[in-house]
Amino acid sequence: MTAPLQIANRFDILIPYSLDTLEAILTHFRDTPFDRSTVRTTRHADGTLAVKVIVERLAEDKARAIHEALKKNDRVKHARLEHFWP
């Protein structure tokens, strides 16, 4: 027997640098199986913050719903979703 295929989801998000904005963005993931260790941030000289969130064991429809909500969020400059095998 083979193990079930587990797909992970990586969200690449670009926001203005602010802890309030980061916390607000992370609320989109409150119902997902993630912790702070799956969030990576990089501060840019232009005042933006690149946020990478990796969530495993998340259904594709849920991942796409989060992606759409991020794109509609006024605080988000750019949001991208990528599925991959860890």
HUHULIN-V613582 format. One record per backbone hydrogen bond with DSSP energy under -1.0 kcal/mol. NH is the residue of the N-H (numbers start at 0). CO is the residue of the C=O. Records with the same first field share a line. If there is no record, write none. Layout:
# HUHULIN-V613582
NH: CO / CO
This chain:
# HUHULIN-V613582
7: 83
8: 54
9: 81
10: 52
11: 79
12: 50
13: 77
14: 48
16: 46
21: 17
22: 18
23: 19
24: 20
25: 21
27: 24
28: 25
29: 26
31: 28
33: 31
37: 34
38: 35
39: 51
41: 49
43: 47
46: 43
48: 14
49: 41
50: 12
51: 39
52: 10
53: 37
54: 8
62: 58
63: 59
64: 60
65: 61
66: 62
67: 63
68: 64
69: 65
70: 66
71: 67
75: 72
76: 13
77: 13
79: 11
81: 9
83: 7
